[in-house]
Amino acid sequence: MPYEIFENLNEVENLKKTHQLISLEWTNQSIPYTNFQPEKEIVLILGNEQHGVSQDLLELAEQSIHIPMMGVKTSMNVACAAGIV
């Protein structure tokens, strides 16, 4: 799976011209990833395991999706989460 690490928000914002920016983060507005239907090619934004997706990136994303989990834990290893989604 191809991936890139961007150092600046302008580079990420430029992707909105050709892709749908989707964050993998549990938020008040996020939906289960199983309910998400992409409208065009997506860029999946993944956060750091301790701090998640930054607020700046959440604001750039068109949608946030999450992995439904039972219990009180709402996070997992970023590589496992990416593999699931």
Backbone torsions as a table, in degrees:
resi	resn	phi	psi	omega
1	MET	NA	124.7	179.2
2	PRO	-69.7	146.0	176.3
3	TYR	-147.7	159.7	175.2
4	GLU	-141.6	151.1	174.1
5	ILE	-113.0	122.2	-179.2
6	PHE	-103.5	139.1	-178.3
7	GLU	-94.1	-11.9	-175.7
8	ASN	-142.4	145.2	-175.0
9	LEU	-64.6	-28.7	179.4
10	ASN	-62.7	-36.9	177.9
11	GLU	-63.6	-40.4	178.8
12	VAL	-68.8	-43.9	-178.9
13	GLU	-60.7	-35.6	178.1
14	ASN	-61.9	-27.4	179.3
15	LEU	-66.6	-21.1	-179.3
16	LYS	-63.1	-20.7	179.8
17	LYS	-67.0	-31.7	-173.4
18	THR	-121.8	-11.7	-174.6
19	HIS	-134.7	162.3	172.5
20	GLN	-95.6	121.0	-179.6
21	LEU	-88.0	120.1	-176.6
22	ILE	-125.8	126.0	177.6
23	SER	-96.4	140.9	173.9
24	LEU	-98.3	91.3	-174.3
25	GLU	-158.2	136.0	177.1
26	TRP	-77.4	115.9	177.9
27	THR	-134.7	176.7	176.9
28	ASN	-66.0	-23.3	-178.8
29	GLN	-106.6	-1.5	-177.2
30	SER	-71.1	154.3	178.3
31	ILE	-119.6	156.1	176.1
32	PRO	-58.4	139.3	-178.2
33	TYR	-59.0	-26.5	179.9
34	THR	-70.6	-17.5	179.0
35	ASN	-95.4	-6.8	-175.6
36	PHE	-81.3	131.4	175.9
37	GLN	-120.0	109.1	-179.5
38	PRO	-65.2	146.2	178.0
39	GLU	-97.3	-21.1	176.0
40	LYS	-159.1	-175.4	180.0
41	GLU	-56.3	138.5	-175.7
42	ILE	-109.9	157.8	165.8
43	VAL	-115.9	120.0	-180.0
44	LEU	-92.1	120.8	-179.4
45	ILE	-93.4	119.7	179.3
46	LEU	-111.8	142.8	-179.4
47	GLY	-102.5	174.0	175.3
48	ASN	-69.4	146.2	-174.4
49	GLU	-63.8	-28.1	-179.2
50	GLN	-89.0	-37.0	-172.0
51	HIS	-113.4	-8.7	179.5
52	GLY	72.5	-161.3	179.6
53	VAL	-80.0	134.6	-178.6
54	SER	-65.1	156.6	178.8
55	GLN	-59.8	-39.5	179.2
56	ASP	-59.6	-43.4	179.2
57	LEU	-71.3	-36.2	176.1
58	LEU	-60.3	-37.3	179.4
59	GLU	-70.7	-30.0	177.6
60	LEU	-77.1	-29.0	-176.7
61	ALA	-68.2	144.4	177.7
62	GLU	-78.8	-26.5	-177.1
63	GLN	-155.1	149.3	170.6
64	SER	-113.7	137.0	176.9
65	ILE	-122.0	158.3	177.9
66	HIS	-140.2	164.2	175.8
67	ILE	-96.8	117.8	178.6
68	PRO	-61.1	134.2	-178.8
69	MET	-135.9	143.7	177.2
70	MET	-87.5	151.0	178.5
71	GLY	90.9	-159.7	-175.2
72	VAL	-99.2	-14.5	-179.6
73	LYS	-74.2	132.6	-179.5
74	THR	-124.3	17.0	178.7
75	SER	-140.0	160.8	176.7
76	MET	-153.1	173.8	178.1
77	ASN	-53.9	133.5	-175.1
78	VAL	-62.1	-36.1	179.1
79	ALA	-67.1	-41.0	177.6
80	CYS	-65.2	-43.1	179.9
81	ALA	-62.0	-43.6	178.7
82	ALA	-62.7	-40.8	179.3
83	GLY	-64.5	-37.2	179.5
84	ILE	-66.5	-48.4	-177.1
85	VAL	-73.6	NA	NA
